[in-house]
Amino acid sequence: MFVGGSVISSVEFHGNMSLVIFMSGCPLTCRYCHNVELLDDTTEKSFEQIKEEIDSSADFLDAVVISGGEPLMQLDALIEIFTYVRQLGLKTKLDTSGIYPDRIKKLLDLKLLDFVSLDVKTTFSKYRKITGSNVGFQVKKSMELIHADENVRLEARTTYVPTLHTKKDIINLADELEADIYTIQQFRNKNVLDPALEKVEVPNPHDLEKLAREIKPYFKGQVKVKSGEFGEQVIE
């Protein structure tokens, strides 16, 4: 399997100390992608190596998070890892773009997921502008599948880029979402796929908080803002 690295984190799965494994490869070309180094990384690790890494930290872990890149490109590896994590009694979380709804359904059918963070790039009809691919319908289908599973919590999250999104885009998207949590993430202009975005000003966290308050009437779940300055804020 292609793995770009791993970290121990207390913030990637709220309330849980987690081993986060970053799977390499992604078919999308999101202009603001900040994990550019993972797109074409061909570093390989065996399942035994991953297993040893989990075992070495298991005593103080609550969960294992698989992120990327796009982890669902390596479905068999995901199933192997999450099955082992389940055997250890740990929780599981998947970070995904949601472009493979059939593969998500497979994981749901196997009951291998506790939490999913779904990167919803923009309103479903405008995906090509952000990702280079017209995959909004697939993402919406993934969202509906996950949200329908009462045993899995779903966070939808959008990275707000001032030159790519309007406030109206975010409000319209909030009205379309079916999730437990919606998180607006602060765009960071370092190490992005499109060099032109390095000149775009990082959104002020107070402006993001104001936007989050504006969308609350349109979204039934919990609304959050995530920024470099203040971390994760729940909007009351």
C-alpha positions as CSV (number, residue, x, y, z in Angstrom):
1,M,0.0,0.0,0.0
2,F,1.1,3.6,-0.7
3,V,1.5,5.5,2.6
4,G,2.9,9.0,2.9
5,G,3.4,9.1,6.6
6,S,1.7,9.1,10.0
7,V,1.3,11.2,13.2
8,I,-0.2,10.9,16.6
9,S,-2.9,13.6,17.0
10,S,-5.4,14.7,19.6
11,V,-7.3,17.0,17.2
12,E,-8.0,14.9,14.1
13,F,-10.8,12.9,15.8
14,H,-12.2,15.2,18.5
15,G,-12.0,13.8,22.0
16,N,-9.8,10.8,20.9
17,M,-6.0,10.3,20.8
18,S,-5.5,9.0,17.3
19,L,-2.9,7.5,15.0
20,V,-3.4,9.3,11.7
21,I,-2.2,7.5,8.6
22,F,-1.9,9.5,5.4
23,M,-2.5,7.4,2.3
24,S,-0.9,8.6,-0.9
25,G,-2.5,9.4,-4.2
26,C,-5.6,11.4,-5.3
27,P,-7.4,11.7,-8.7
28,L,-8.5,15.3,-8.0
29,T,-6.5,18.4,-8.6
30,C,-8.0,20.8,-6.0
31,R,-6.3,24.1,-6.5
32,Y,-5.9,24.8,-2.8
33,C,-4.7,21.2,-1.9
34,H,-2.2,21.5,1.0
35,N,-1.1,17.8,0.9
36,V,0.6,18.2,-2.5
37,E,3.4,15.9,-1.6
38,L,1.0,13.0,-1.3
39,L,-0.5,13.3,-4.8
40,D,2.3,11.3,-6.5
41,D,4.1,9.8,-3.6
42,T,5.0,6.1,-4.2
43,T,6.4,5.2,-0.8
44,E,5.2,1.7,0.0
45,K,4.5,0.1,3.3
46,S,3.2,-3.4,4.0
47,F,0.2,-4.2,6.2
48,E,2.6,-5.8,8.7
49,Q,4.5,-2.5,9.0
50,I,1.2,-0.6,9.5
51,K,0.1,-3.2,12.0
52,E,3.4,-2.8,14.0
53,E,2.9,1.0,14.0
54,I,-0.6,0.6,15.4
55,D,0.6,-2.0,18.0
56,S,3.4,0.2,19.2
57,S,1.0,3.0,20.1
58,A,-2.2,1.0,20.9
59,D,-1.9,1.3,24.7
60,F,-2.6,5.1,24.6
61,L,-4.7,5.3,21.4
62,D,-8.5,5.7,21.2
63,A,-8.7,5.6,17.4
64,V,-7.0,5.2,14.1
65,V,-7.7,7.9,11.4
66,I,-7.0,7.2,7.7
67,S,-6.5,10.4,5.7
68,G,-4.8,11.3,2.5
69,G,-4.6,12.0,-0.4
70,E,-7.7,10.0,-1.1
71,P,-7.7,6.8,1.0
72,L,-10.5,5.2,-1.0
73,M,-8.2,4.7,-3.9
74,Q,-6.8,1.8,-1.8
75,L,-10.0,0.2,-0.7
76,D,-8.5,-3.2,0.1
77,A,-5.8,-1.7,2.3
78,L,-8.5,0.4,4.1
79,I,-10.5,-2.7,4.8
80,E,-7.4,-4.6,6.1
81,I,-6.4,-1.8,8.4
82,F,-9.8,-0.9,9.8
83,T,-10.6,-4.6,10.3
84,Y,-7.5,-4.9,12.5
85,V,-8.3,-1.7,14.3
86,R,-11.8,-3.1,15.1
87,Q,-10.2,-6.2,16.5
88,L,-8.2,-4.1,18.9
89,G,-11.3,-2.3,20.1
90,L,-10.3,1.1,18.8
91,K,-12.5,3.6,16.9
92,T,-12.1,4.4,13.3
93,K,-12.3,7.6,11.3
94,L,-12.0,8.2,7.5
95,D,-11.2,11.5,5.8
96,T,-12.4,11.4,2.2
97,S,-13.4,13.5,-0.7
98,G,-16.4,11.2,-1.2
99,I,-15.9,10.6,-4.9
100,Y,-16.2,6.9,-4.6
101,P,-19.7,6.3,-3.1
102,D,-19.7,2.5,-4.0
103,R,-16.5,2.1,-1.9
104,I,-17.9,4.0,1.0
105,K,-21.0,1.7,0.8
106,K,-18.7,-1.3,1.1
107,L,-17.1,0.1,4.3
108,L,-20.5,0.9,5.7
109,D,-21.8,-2.6,4.9
110,L,-18.8,-4.1,6.7
111,K,-19.5,-1.8,9.7
112,L,-15.9,-0.5,9.7
113,L,-16.6,3.2,10.3
114,D,-17.4,5.3,13.4
115,F,-16.8,8.7,12.0
116,V,-16.3,10.2,8.5
117,S,-15.0,13.7,7.6
118,L,-16.3,14.4,4.1
119,D,-14.5,17.2,2.3
120,V,-17.3,19.0,0.4
121,K,-15.4,21.4,-1.8
122,T,-18.3,23.6,-2.9
123,T,-21.9,23.4,-4.0
124,F,-22.4,20.1,-5.8
125,S,-23.1,21.7,-9.1
126,K,-19.8,23.8,-9.1
127,Y,-17.3,21.0,-8.5
128,R,-15.3,21.4,-11.7
129,K,-14.2,24.9,-10.8
130,I,-12.5,23.7,-7.6
131,T,-11.4,20.2,-8.4
132,G,-11.0,20.0,-12.2
133,S,-13.6,17.2,-12.2
134,N,-17.4,17.2,-12.4
135,V,-17.8,14.8,-9.4
136,G,-20.4,16.7,-7.3
137,F,-23.1,14.0,-7.8
138,Q,-20.8,11.3,-6.5
139,V,-20.0,13.3,-3.4
140,K,-23.6,14.0,-2.7
141,K,-24.4,10.3,-3.0
142,S,-21.6,9.5,-0.5
143,M,-23.0,12.1,1.9
144,E,-26.5,10.6,1.7
145,L,-25.2,7.0,2.2
146,I,-23.2,8.0,5.3
147,H,-25.9,10.2,6.8
148,A,-28.4,7.4,6.5
149,D,-26.2,5.1,8.7
150,E,-27.3,5.9,12.3
151,N,-24.1,4.2,13.6
152,V,-21.7,6.6,11.8
153,R,-21.2,10.3,12.6
154,L,-20.7,12.6,9.6
155,E,-18.8,15.8,9.4
156,A,-19.0,17.8,6.2
157,R,-16.2,20.4,5.9
158,T,-15.3,23.1,3.4
159,T,-12.1,25.0,3.0
160,Y,-13.1,28.6,2.4
161,V,-11.0,30.2,-0.3
162,P,-11.9,33.9,-0.9
163,T,-11.2,33.8,-4.6
164,L,-12.9,30.5,-5.2
165,H,-16.0,30.7,-3.0
166,T,-18.5,33.4,-2.3
167,K,-20.5,33.7,0.9
168,K,-23.6,32.8,-1.1
169,D,-21.9,29.5,-2.2
170,I,-21.4,28.5,1.5
171,I,-24.9,29.4,2.4
172,N,-26.3,27.5,-0.5
173,L,-24.1,24.5,0.3
174,A,-25.2,24.5,4.0
175,D,-28.8,24.3,2.8
176,E,-27.9,21.2,0.7
177,L,-25.9,19.3,3.3
178,E,-27.1,16.3,5.3
179,A,-24.6,15.8,8.1
180,D,-24.1,16.0,11.9
181,I,-21.5,18.7,11.8
182,Y,-20.5,21.3,9.2
183,T,-17.0,22.8,9.6
184,I,-15.8,25.8,7.7
185,Q,-12.0,25.6,7.5
186,Q,-9.6,28.5,7.0
187,F,-7.7,28.4,3.8
188,R,-3.9,28.5,4.2
189,N,-1.8,29.9,1.3
190,K,1.3,27.9,1.9
191,N,2.2,24.7,0.0
192,V,-0.8,24.8,-2.3
193,L,-1.2,23.1,-5.7
194,D,-2.0,26.3,-7.6
195,P,0.9,28.8,-7.1
196,A,-1.5,31.6,-7.9
197,L,-3.3,31.0,-4.6
198,E,-0.2,31.7,-2.6
199,K,-1.0,35.4,-3.2
200,V,-4.6,35.1,-1.8
201,E,-5.0,36.5,1.6
202,V,-5.8,34.0,4.4
203,P,-9.4,34.6,5.6
204,N,-9.7,36.4,8.9
205,P,-11.0,33.9,11.5
206,H,-13.5,36.5,12.8
207,D,-14.9,36.8,9.3
208,L,-15.3,33.0,9.1
209,E,-17.0,33.0,12.5
210,K,-19.5,35.6,11.2
211,L,-20.1,33.5,8.1
212,A,-20.7,30.4,10.2
213,R,-23.3,32.3,12.2
214,E,-25.0,33.3,9.0
215,I,-25.3,29.7,7.8
216,K,-26.7,28.3,11.1
217,P,-30.3,28.8,10.1
218,Y,-29.7,26.8,6.9
219,F,-28.0,23.8,8.6
220,K,-29.7,21.5,11.2
221,G,-26.5,20.2,12.8
222,Q,-23.6,21.6,14.7
223,V,-21.6,24.4,13.0
224,K,-17.8,24.8,13.6
225,V,-15.0,27.0,12.4
226,K,-11.4,25.7,12.2
227,S,-8.6,28.3,12.0
228,G,-4.8,28.5,12.7
229,E,-5.4,31.2,15.2
230,F,-8.1,29.7,17.4
231,G,-8.2,26.0,16.5
232,E,-11.7,24.5,16.4
233,Q,-14.6,26.6,17.6
234,V,-18.2,25.5,18.0
235,I,-20.7,28.2,16.9
236,E,-23.4,28.5,19.5
